[in-house]
Amino acid sequence: MSDLLAPEHVAALFVIAIAIAVLVLAARRRPAGWLKVLAVLLIADEASWWLYLALGGGEPGQRAQPLPLQLCDVAVLVAAAALWTRQQLLAEVTYFWALAGTLQALLTPELPQHFPTYPYFQYYIAHGGTVGAALILVVGLRMAPRAWAVAWVAGITIAYAALVGLVDAVTGADYMFLRAKPDTPTLLDDLGPWPWYILTATVLGAVLFAILDAPFRLRQRRAESLG
């Protein structure tokens, strides 16, 4: 894991925050074809990473799991699809996955490489771009989550985790850390031993989803009371 609050980490977060703020404002004023350009950038960044691994780059542990099945990897693809199509369900999945999951990876990066290496830039573009896409869609384009969005996204998340668990069981891999915790320190270390940390993480995820949804439900109730 990268040193938290190291200059290169703080600098990346600062640049990402400024870029997101500018893009959110741009989405409110002129949500034109540049959204698709951002979608293509996210796809290209993710594809470049897997090509990099296929050509022998990365750490040994990274090459051991060659499929893009981690939730952050899929979140990048969903975010790109949401930006391209502006489909409501995709926007909702992007919002909850990005702010409940990808944001944590952005704030506590598991990144042994440092500035100015390719993995450094790829990591922050992918994770910052996913979080940025979520805020562009929900804040910039005002695609607020619908009343039952939390239930829908939770169901999709559980179904995807079950699919990944099946892949893990068949291949012996550890996608989404369903078989064991990562070797490097993460928040999972504070959630109990296997398999209890999976249950704890599920409950924590549900709480985060509810917190992220709360402002929209409060606004909806306020509008109904005034109407």
matplotlib code that plots the C-alpha trace (Angstrom):
import matplotlib.pyplot as plt

x = [0.0, 1.2, 2.2, -0.9, -0.6, 2.7, 3.2, 2.5, -0.7, -1.9, -1.0, -3.0, -6.1, -5.8, -5.6, -8.5, -10.7, -10.1, -10.7, -14.0, -15.2, -14.6, -16.2, -19.3, -19.8, -19.3, -21.9, -24.4, -23.8, -23.0, -23.4, -22.4, -20.2, -17.3, -19.0, -18.4, -14.8, -14.4, -16.0, -13.5, -10.7, -11.8, -12.0, -8.7, -7.0, -8.5, -7.6, -4.0, -3.6, -4.5, -2.3, 0.5, 0.0, -0.2, 3.1, 4.8, 4.4, 3.2, 3.9, 3.9, 0.6, -1.0, -0.1, -1.5, -5.1, -5.3, -9.1, -10.8, -13.2, -12.3, -15.2, -13.1, -12.3, -16.0, -16.9, -14.7, -16.5, -20.0, -19.0, -17.9, -21.2, -23.2, -21.4, -21.9, -25.6, -26.8, -28.9, -30.4, -29.6, -26.0, -25.7, -27.1, -24.7, -21.8, -22.8, -23.0, -20.1, -17.8, -18.5, -18.9, -16.0, -13.7, -13.4, -11.9, -9.3, -8.6, -8.0, -6.1, -4.3, -2.8, -0.1, 3.6, 4.7, 5.4, 5.3, 6.0, 5.5, 2.8, 1.0, 0.8, -1.0, -3.2, -4.3, -5.4, -7.0, -9.1, -10.1, -10.4, -12.3, -14.8, -15.5, -15.6, -18.1, -20.4, -20.5, -20.8, -23.8, -25.6, -24.6, -23.7, -26.5, -28.8, -29.5, -30.4, -30.9, -34.5, -36.4, -35.6, -32.0, -30.3, -32.2, -31.5, -27.8, -27.4, -29.1, -26.8, -23.7, -24.7, -25.3, -22.0, -20.2, -21.8, -20.6, -17.1, -17.2, -18.0, -15.0, -12.8, -14.0, -13.4, -10.0, -8.5, -8.2, -9.1, -11.1, -12.8, -10.9, -13.6, -11.2, -8.6, -7.6, -4.9, -1.3, -1.0, -2.8, -6.4, -9.7, -10.6, -8.1, -10.4, -13.5, -12.7, -11.3, -12.5, -15.3, -16.8, -15.1, -17.2, -20.4, -19.2, -18.2, -21.6, -23.3, -20.9, -21.6, -25.4, -24.9, -22.8, -25.4, -28.1, -25.9, -25.3, -29.0, -30.2, -29.8, -32.0, -34.7, -34.7, -35.0, -37.8, -39.7, -39.2, -40.5, -43.6, -44.3, -44.1, -46.1]
y = [0.0, 3.5, 5.7, 7.6, 11.4, 11.1, 14.1, 12.0, 10.7, 14.1, 15.7, 13.0, 13.5, 17.3, 17.1, 14.6, 16.8, 19.9, 17.9, 16.4, 19.8, 21.3, 18.4, 18.4, 22.1, 21.4, 18.7, 21.1, 23.7, 21.7, 17.9, 17.2, 14.6, 15.1, 12.6, 9.9, 11.0, 10.5, 7.0, 6.0, 7.3, 5.1, 2.0, 2.7, 3.2, -0.1, -2.0, -0.6, -2.1, -5.6, -5.3, -4.2, -7.2, -9.6, -8.3, -9.1, -5.8, -5.3, -7.2, -11.0, -10.9, -8.8, -11.2, -14.1, -12.9, -12.0, -11.4, -8.0, -9.3, -7.1, -4.8, -1.7, -3.1, -3.7, -0.3, 1.3, -0.5, 0.3, 4.0, 4.2, 2.6, 5.0, 8.0, 6.8, 5.8, 7.9, 5.0, 5.4, 2.0, 2.2, 5.6, 4.3, 1.3, 3.7, 6.1, 3.5, 1.3, 4.3, 6.2, 3.2, 1.2, 2.9, 6.0, 3.9, 2.5, 6.1, 7.3, 4.2, 3.1, -0.4, 0.8, -0.2, 1.8, 5.5, 8.7, 9.0, 5.3, 4.1, 2.1, 5.3, 7.2, 4.3, 3.7, 7.2, 7.7, 4.6, 5.2, 9.0, 8.6, 6.2, 8.5, 11.5, 9.7, 9.0, 12.7, 13.9, 11.7, 12.3, 15.9, 17.3, 15.6, 15.4, 11.7, 11.2, 7.6, 6.4, 5.4, 1.7, 2.2, 0.9, -2.4, -2.8, -2.1, -4.2, -7.1, -6.6, -6.4, -9.6, -11.5, -10.3, -11.4, -14.8, -15.1, -14.1, -16.5, -19.3, -18.3, -18.3, -21.8, -23.2, -21.5, -21.1, -17.4, -14.8, -12.1, -9.6, -11.2, -13.8, -16.6, -14.6, -11.1, -9.4, -9.6, -5.8, -4.0, -3.0, -2.1, -5.8, -6.4, -4.6, -6.6, -10.0, -13.3, -15.3, -15.7, -13.2, -10.2, -11.0, -10.7, -7.6, -6.0, -6.7, -5.0, -2.1, -1.8, -1.7, 1.1, 3.1, 2.6, 3.9, 6.9, 7.8, 7.5, 9.5, 13.0, 12.1, 10.6, 13.6, 15.9, 13.8, 13.9, 17.6, 18.2, 16.0, 17.9, 21.2, 20.0]
z = [0.0, -0.8, 2.1, 3.0, 2.8, 0.9, -1.4, -4.5, -3.0, -1.8, -5.2, -7.0, -4.8, -5.3, -9.1, -9.2, -6.9, -9.1, -12.3, -10.9, -9.8, -13.3, -15.1, -12.8, -13.6, -17.3, -17.2, -15.7, -18.4, -21.5, -21.2, -24.8, -26.6, -24.2, -21.8, -24.4, -24.7, -21.0, -21.3, -24.0, -21.8, -19.0, -21.2, -22.8, -19.4, -18.1, -21.3, -21.2, -17.7, -18.7, -21.8, -19.5, -17.2, -20.2, -21.5, -18.1, -16.2, -12.7, -9.4, -9.3, -7.3, -9.9, -12.7, -10.7, -11.2, -14.9, -15.2, -14.6, -12.0, -9.0, -8.2, -9.0, -12.4, -13.2, -11.8, -14.4, -17.2, -15.7, -15.3, -18.9, -20.1, -17.9, -19.3, -22.9, -22.6, -19.6, -18.6, -15.2, -13.7, -14.8, -13.3, -10.0, -10.0, -10.8, -8.0, -5.2, -6.3, -6.8, -3.6, -1.4, -2.8, -5.4, -3.3, -0.4, -2.9, -4.0, -0.4, 0.7, -2.5, -2.7, -5.1, -4.6, -7.7, -7.4, -9.5, -12.4, -13.4, -15.7, -12.9, -10.8, -13.5, -14.5, -11.0, -10.3, -13.7, -13.3, -9.7, -9.9, -13.2, -11.7, -8.8, -11.2, -13.4, -10.4, -9.5, -13.1, -13.5, -10.2, -9.4, -12.8, -14.9, -11.9, -12.4, -8.8, -7.6, -7.6, -4.6, -4.9, -6.2, -3.0, -3.2, -6.9, -6.6, -3.5, -5.3, -8.3, -6.0, -4.2, -7.4, -8.9, -5.7, -5.9, -9.5, -8.6, -5.6, -8.1, -10.3, -7.2, -6.2, -9.6, -10.4, -6.9, -7.4, -4.8, -6.7, -4.4, -1.6, -1.0, -0.1, 1.9, 2.8, 0.7, 1.9, 2.2, 5.1, 4.2, 6.0, 5.8, 8.6, 11.0, 10.0, 11.6, 10.4, 7.3, 6.6, 9.0, 7.4, 4.3, 6.3, 8.1, 4.8, 3.4, 6.3, 6.1, 2.4, 3.0, 5.6, 3.2, 0.4, 2.8, 3.8, 0.2, -0.6, 2.4, 0.9, -2.0, 0.1, 2.5, -0.5, -1.9, 1.4, 1.7, -1.8, -1.1, 2.1, 0.4, -2.6]

ax = plt.figure().add_subplot(projection="3d")
ax.plot(x, y, z, "-o")
ax.set_aspect("equal")
plt.show()
